[in-house]
Amino acid sequence: MPQLPTTSMAPSTQLTPEQVCDLPMGNLLAQVNVTLDTTEINEPGFFGYVTIQGSGRATIYLPSQASDLVRDIATRFLITTHLGLPTHLFPDVLQATVIRDGEVQA
């Protein structure tokens, strides 16, 4: 499965992976200062990406043709990854690539 291009997101709150998975989406997005948008990248295996503005506000871009379930899982996975939390609650097939200052992080 292709990896997800992402950028690093500084956590604005201390959440557990369980909270990221369980909080109502609106509450979660507000707590981590994230908005949602769409991208026309609709390739198989691509779930989305995150951009971080200078203010620390993040936008998660999800494929425009993704189902509601895929959008929910991808959003929660990307938030978990960017907060630096363990991703053990998600299927192992989900992967993220973190790009910081134009460089892929190990």
C-alpha positions in Angstrom: 0.0 0.0 0.0 1.4 3.5 -0.8 2.5 5.6 2.1 0.7 8.8 3.0 2.6 12.1 2.4 2.3 14.2 5.6 4.0 16.9 7.6 4.7 17.1 11.3 2.0 18.5 13.6 2.8 19.7 17.0 0.3 18.5 19.5 -2.0 21.2 21.0 -3.4 18.9 23.6 -2.5 15.6 25.4 -4.7 12.9 24.0 -4.4 9.1 24.2 -4.8 7.0 21.0 -8.1 5.7 22.5 -9.4 9.3 22.8 -8.4 10.0 19.2 -10.4 7.0 18.2 -13.4 7.6 20.5 -14.1 11.3 20.6 -16.8 12.7 18.4 -15.1 14.0 15.3 -16.1 17.7 15.9 -14.6 17.6 19.4 -11.5 15.9 18.2 -10.8 18.4 15.4 -11.3 21.3 17.7 -9.0 19.9 20.3 -6.1 19.4 17.8 -6.8 22.6 15.8 -7.5 20.7 12.6 -9.9 21.4 9.7 -10.9 18.9 6.9 -10.8 19.5 3.2 -10.8 17.3 0.1 -8.2 16.5 -2.6 -8.8 15.2 -6.1 -6.1 12.6 -5.5 -8.2 9.4 -5.6 -5.6 6.7 -6.2 -6.1 3.2 -4.7 -4.4 3.0 -1.3 -4.1 6.8 -0.8 -6.0 8.0 2.3 -4.9 11.7 2.5 -2.4 14.1 3.8 -1.9 16.9 6.3 -0.6 20.4 5.9 0.5 22.6 8.8 0.2 26.4 8.6 2.7 28.7 10.4 0.0 29.3 13.0 0.1 25.6 13.9 -3.4 25.1 12.4 -3.5 21.9 10.4 -5.7 20.8 7.4 -6.3 17.2 6.6 -7.0 16.6 2.9 -9.0 13.5 2.2 -9.8 11.9 -1.3 -13.0 13.5 -2.6 -14.3 10.0 -3.6 -13.6 8.4 -0.2 -16.5 6.9 1.8 -17.6 8.4 5.1 -16.0 5.4 6.9 -12.7 5.8 5.1 -12.7 9.5 5.8 -13.3 8.9 9.5 -10.5 6.2 9.8 -8.0 8.2 7.8 -8.7 11.4 9.8 -8.2 9.6 13.1 -5.1 7.8 11.8 -3.5 11.0 10.5 -4.2 12.8 13.8 -2.8 9.9 15.8 0.4 9.9 13.7 0.9 13.6 13.8 0.5 13.8 17.5 3.2 11.2 17.8 0.9 8.7 19.4 1.2 4.9 19.0 -0.9 3.7 16.0 -1.6 0.2 17.5 -5.4 0.7 17.3 -5.3 0.9 13.5 -4.7 -1.9 11.0 -1.0 -2.5 10.2 -1.6 -1.8 6.5 -2.0 1.9 7.2 1.3 3.7 6.9 2.3 7.4 7.0 5.3 9.2 5.6 6.3 12.3 7.6 7.9 15.1 5.6 9.4 17.9 7.7 11.0 20.9 6.0 10.9 19.0 2.7 12.8 16.0 4.1 11.3 12.5 4.7 11.7 11.6 8.3 12.8 8.1 9.3 
